[in-house]
Structures are given as structure tokens and as C-alpha cells.
Amino acid sequence: MPTYLPTRKEIRDLLVDLLGREVTLNQSAPFAPGPSEPATLAVYVDDHLQTSAVVVCDLAFSALVGAAIGLVPLAGAEAAIEAQELPQTISENLAEVLNIASSLFNAPEHEHMKLHEVRPAAKGGMAINDRFLALTLGRREDLSIDIAGYGHGLLSIVLVR
């Protein structure tokens, strides 16, 4: 069965429901993290533990959504962005959002998906294998997301098989 690529409306609705605030999505260029650019990678697997999709978030989106869901003031997210590393609380909040986001992939007549692992944004950038997954061409959704009261960042959903 094929992996389901969620629509922008489904992504927006999930974020609005989780964050309890307005969220605006716009199409963006594919997010291609550089060798030293901090970015979060969430790995989603099927029932056979085969990687089927990844979600890649730039440092800004990682910090902002992690702060927004936990009602951490904007200053906390800005401090994480400046330090180029997510504190544990924001990282755990981000992981919860990405876990709930697995529901986006679970459409009828498509393979069942679950979150397998989250590799949060950290100084030094992503591992080379993670960058290859993030740069996969094909079925993907690349978005600039603005969270009301917090700011905007980049998110890419990439189907890797």
C-alpha cells in the first residue's frame, strides 16, 4: 500500500487544534538543511518498521511549535533559536506534536504509520544520513508555517518510499 501524503488543510487543521491559535501555511521551496544547520528529523515507519516518511523542521519551527504547545513564552523559543539548540522541555513538546502528527499519514486504504524516532535540532547540524532523507525528491510537501504570536519556520513532509 502507498504512504499517504497529507494535504495542507489537514496539516493546518492539526496544528490549529493542537496549538489553539491561528496557523498560516504557504508553499515554500524544499527545505534543504546545510551541513551545519540545526534541524529536527522525525522518522515514521510502517508496521514492518520500514522507514516510509520523514518530517523535517528547521530550528525556528522546532522551537516555535515546541514552545507554543507548551505555552512557553516567545522569549523561550527565541533563546533556543539563538543558542541553536532546543532545551529539553521544548524538545519534548516538539516530539509530542510530531507523535500526534503520525495521524496525518493514517488515511483509509494507505499503510499504517507511526512515529519511530525524533532527532531534535542541535548545534552542529544533522547527520549526513538524515540530510539525505530530508533531501529526497518525489512526493513531498514543503511549507512555511506561521504560528500566530510566535513566528514562522519551515516544515517538510517527505515520503521516502
C-alpha positions in Angstrom: 0.0 0.0 0.0 1.2 3.5 -0.7 2.1 6.1 2.0 -0.4 8.9 2.3 0.8 12.4 1.8 -1.3 14.7 3.9 -2.9 17.8 2.4 -2.0 21.4 3.6 -5.5 21.7 5.1 -5.0 18.5 7.2 -1.7 19.8 8.4 -3.1 23.3 9.2 -6.1 21.8 11.0 -4.0 19.6 13.1 -1.7 22.4 14.2 -4.6 24.8 14.9 -6.3 22.1 17.0 -3.1 21.3 18.9 -1.9 24.9 19.5 -5.2 26.6 19.9 -4.1 29.5 17.8 -4.2 30.6 14.1 -1.7 28.9 11.8 -1.0 30.0 8.3 0.7 27.7 5.7 2.3 28.7 2.5 4.1 26.7 -0.1 7.9 27.0 0.2 11.0 25.8 -1.6 12.1 22.3 -0.4 13.9 22.6 2.9 17.5 21.5 2.4 19.4 21.7 5.7 23.0 22.5 5.3 25.9 20.5 6.8 26.0 22.7 10.0 22.3 23.8 10.1 20.3 22.6 13.1 17.1 20.8 12.0 14.8 18.3 13.5 14.1 15.0 11.8 11.1 12.8 12.7 11.2 9.2 11.3 7.9 7.5 10.6 7.7 3.7 9.9 5.1 1.2 8.7 4.1 -1.9 10.6 7.2 -3.7 9.4 9.5 -0.9 10.8 10.4 0.2 7.3 11.0 4.0 7.1 8.2 5.4 4.9 8.3 9.1 5.7 10.2 11.8 7.5 9.2 15.2 8.7 12.0 17.8 8.7 11.6 21.0 10.7 14.1 23.9 10.7 15.3 25.2 14.0 12.8 28.0 14.1 9.7 25.8 13.5 11.1 23.3 16.0 11.5 25.9 18.7 8.3 27.8 18.0 5.9 24.8 17.8 7.5 23.2 20.9 7.1 26.5 22.8 3.6 27.2 21.5 2.1 23.9 22.5 3.6 24.1 26.0 2.6 27.8 26.4 6.3 28.7 26.8 6.7 32.4 26.2 8.1 33.5 22.8 11.3 34.6 24.5 12.0 30.9 25.4 11.7 29.9 21.7 13.9 32.9 20.7 16.5 31.9 23.2 16.6 28.3 21.8 16.9 29.7 18.3 19.8 32.0 19.3 21.5 29.1 21.2 20.9 26.8 18.1 19.7 24.1 20.4 16.4 23.0 21.9 16.1 22.8 25.7 14.6 19.6 27.0 11.1 21.0 27.6 10.7 22.4 24.1 12.3 19.3 22.6 9.8 17.0 24.5 6.9 19.3 23.4 8.0 19.1 19.8 8.2 15.3 20.0 4.7 15.2 21.2 3.5 17.3 18.3 5.4 15.1 15.9 3.9 11.9 17.5 0.4 13.2 17.1 1.2 14.2 13.5 1.5 10.5 12.7 -2.3 10.6 12.5 -1.9 12.6 9.3 -0.4 9.6 7.5 -3.1 7.2 8.6 -5.7 7.6 5.9 -8.0 4.7 4.8 -6.5 2.4 2.2 -3.0 3.5 2.9 -0.3 1.8 5.0 -0.4 2.4 8.8 2.3 4.7 10.1 3.7 5.5 13.5 6.5 7.7 14.8 9.7 5.8 15.3 12.2 8.4 16.4 12.7 12.1 16.7 16.2 13.6 16.3 15.8 17.2 17.6 17.7 20.1 16.2 21.1 20.6 17.8 24.3 22.5 17.3 26.4 21.0 14.6 23.6 20.2 12.2 22.1 16.9 11.1 23.9 13.6 10.5 24.7 13.0 6.8 22.2 10.1 6.5 19.4 12.4 8.0 20.2 15.1 5.4 19.9 12.5 2.6 16.4 11.6 3.8 15.5 15.3 4.1 16.6 15.9 0.5 14.7 13.0 -1.0 12.9 14.1 -4.2 9.5 12.9 -5.2 6.3 13.1 -3.1 6.7 15.8 -0.5 5.1 18.9 0.9 7.3 21.9 1.7 5.7 24.6 3.8 6.5 27.9 5.5 4.3 27.9 8.6 3.4 31.0 10.7 2.1 30.4 14.2 0.2 33.4 15.4 2.0 35.2 18.3 5.2 33.1 17.8 6.5 33.4 14.2 7.3 31.2 11.3 9.5 28.4 10.3 9.9 25.6 7.7 8.4 22.1 7.7 8.8 19.5 5.0 7.0 16.2 4.8 8.9 13.7 2.7 7.8 10.3 1.6 10.9 8.2 1.2 9.3 5.1 -0.4 
